[in-house]
Amino acid sequence: MSTHIDYYPLNRPAFDALGSVGKHVTSIEPKLRALVELRVSQINGCGYCVDIHSTQARSHGETQQCLDCVPVWWETDFFSPAECAAFRWAEAVTNISHSHAPDELFEALKPHYSEQQMVDLTLIVSVMNAWNRIAIAPHKHPAKQPASS
């Protein structure tokens, strides 16, 4: 597959504005943010973003075994109750046309996160969904990294 067009240079101010949202979402620790962005990107089938956020999660100390199991996080004991609540919320917001972001999933965040963090998680998920669509629509793909020896 080839890239249709390079979107960024055609409306740099809009993409810069979307990117600036991340600068204001600071209450979520970087590893959790990367894991949530990874999970959203997996759901949306965005290989470009899966590559970016799995690399980010590794750089923040996540193990490869945990990353391998993010698509089936509920089948493992690898993730904390707080991470599981964030994954559930991320999945509900990503699939909002079917889930309608149920109250019980929002309530399940409350033991683990402040109101600010719940807002920031929702912003992370929402913006990640936008970035996924921006990467998928023009068929943007990750560059293959050389095998490590």
C-alpha positions as CSV (number, residue, x, y, z in Angstrom):
1,M,0.0,0.0,0.0
2,S,1.2,3.5,-0.7
3,T,0.5,6.7,1.1
4,H,-2.2,8.7,-0.7
5,I,-0.8,12.1,0.3
6,D,1.2,13.6,3.1
7,Y,-1.5,15.4,5.1
8,Y,0.8,17.3,7.5
9,P,2.3,19.9,5.2
10,L,-1.1,20.7,3.7
11,N,-2.6,21.9,7.0
12,R,0.3,22.2,9.4
13,P,-1.6,24.6,11.7
14,A,-4.4,22.2,12.3
15,F,-2.1,19.2,12.9
16,D,0.0,21.3,15.3
17,A,-3.1,22.4,17.2
18,L,-4.2,18.7,17.5
19,G,-0.7,17.8,18.7
20,S,-0.7,20.6,21.2
21,V,-3.5,18.9,23.2
22,G,-1.0,16.4,24.5
23,K,1.0,19.1,26.1
24,H,-2.0,19.8,28.3
25,V,-2.7,16.2,29.3
26,T,-0.2,15.8,32.0
27,S,-1.9,14.0,34.9
28,I,-1.5,10.5,33.4
29,E,1.9,8.9,33.8
30,P,3.7,8.3,30.5
31,K,3.7,4.5,30.6
32,L,0.0,4.3,31.1
33,R,-0.6,6.9,28.4
34,A,1.5,4.9,26.0
35,L,-0.4,1.7,26.9
36,V,-3.8,3.4,26.4
37,E,-2.7,4.9,23.1
38,L,-1.4,1.4,22.1
39,R,-4.8,-0.2,23.0
40,V,-6.8,2.4,21.1
41,S,-4.5,2.0,18.1
42,Q,-4.9,-1.8,18.1
43,I,-8.7,-1.5,18.2
44,N,-8.6,0.9,15.2
45,G,-6.1,-1.2,13.3
46,C,-3.5,1.6,13.0
47,G,-0.1,-0.1,12.5
48,Y,1.7,3.2,12.3
49,C,0.4,4.2,15.8
50,V,0.8,0.7,17.3
51,D,4.5,0.9,16.3
52,I,4.9,4.3,17.9
53,H,3.1,3.6,21.2
54,S,4.6,0.1,21.8
55,T,8.0,1.7,21.4
56,Q,7.1,4.5,23.8
57,A,5.7,2.0,26.3
58,R,9.0,0.0,26.2
59,S,11.0,3.2,26.6
60,H,8.9,3.9,29.8
61,G,9.8,0.4,31.2
62,E,7.0,-1.8,30.0
63,T,8.1,-5.4,29.2
64,Q,7.7,-7.0,25.9
65,Q,5.5,-9.8,27.5
66,C,3.0,-7.2,28.7
67,L,3.0,-5.4,25.4
68,D,2.3,-8.7,23.6
69,C,-0.7,-9.2,25.9
70,V,-2.3,-5.8,25.6
71,P,-4.8,-7.1,23.0
72,V,-6.0,-9.6,25.6
73,W,-5.2,-7.7,28.7
74,W,-8.3,-9.1,30.6
75,E,-6.9,-12.6,30.2
76,T,-3.7,-11.9,32.2
77,D,-2.7,-10.7,35.6
78,F,-0.1,-8.4,34.1
79,F,-2.0,-5.2,34.6
80,S,-3.0,-3.3,37.7
81,P,-6.7,-2.7,38.5
82,A,-6.1,0.9,37.6
83,E,-4.7,0.0,34.2
84,C,-7.6,-2.4,33.6
85,A,-10.1,0.3,34.4
86,A,-8.3,2.6,31.9
87,F,-8.3,-0.1,29.2
88,R,-12.0,-0.6,29.7
89,W,-12.7,3.1,29.5
90,A,-10.4,3.4,26.4
91,E,-12.3,0.6,24.7
92,A,-15.7,2.0,25.5
93,V,-14.8,5.5,24.3
94,T,-13.1,4.1,21.1
95,N,-16.2,2.0,20.4
96,I,-18.6,4.7,21.5
97,S,-21.2,4.1,18.8
98,H,-21.8,0.7,20.3
99,S,-20.9,1.2,23.9
100,H,-22.2,4.7,24.6
101,A,-19.5,5.0,27.3
102,P,-21.6,3.2,30.1
103,D,-21.8,4.8,33.5
104,E,-20.4,1.7,35.2
105,L,-17.1,2.0,33.3
106,F,-16.9,5.6,34.2
107,E,-17.6,4.8,37.9
108,A,-15.0,2.1,37.8
109,L,-12.4,4.8,37.1
110,K,-13.2,6.7,40.3
111,P,-11.3,4.5,42.8
112,H,-8.1,4.8,40.7
113,Y,-8.1,8.3,39.2
114,S,-8.9,11.9,40.1
115,E,-11.5,13.8,38.1
116,Q,-8.6,15.5,36.3
117,Q,-7.1,12.2,35.4
118,M,-10.5,10.9,34.2
119,V,-10.8,13.9,31.9
120,D,-7.2,13.5,30.7
121,L,-7.8,9.8,30.0
122,T,-10.8,10.7,27.9
123,L,-8.8,13.3,26.0
124,I,-6.0,10.8,25.4
125,V,-8.4,8.3,24.0
126,S,-10.3,10.9,21.9
127,V,-7.2,12.5,20.4
128,M,-5.7,9.0,19.8
129,N,-8.8,8.0,17.8
130,A,-8.3,11.2,15.7
131,W,-4.6,10.4,15.1
132,N,-5.5,6.9,14.1
133,R,-7.9,8.1,11.5
134,I,-5.4,10.6,10.2
135,A,-2.8,7.9,9.8
136,I,-5.1,5.2,8.4
137,A,-6.9,7.3,5.8
138,P,-3.7,8.1,3.8
139,H,-2.3,4.6,4.4
140,K,0.6,5.7,6.6
141,H,2.8,2.8,7.7
142,P,5.6,2.3,10.1
143,A,9.1,1.9,8.8
144,K,10.5,-1.5,9.4
145,Q,13.4,-1.5,11.9
146,P,16.4,-3.7,11.3
147,A,16.6,-7.0,13.3
148,S,18.6,-6.7,16.5
149,S,21.6,-9.1,16.8
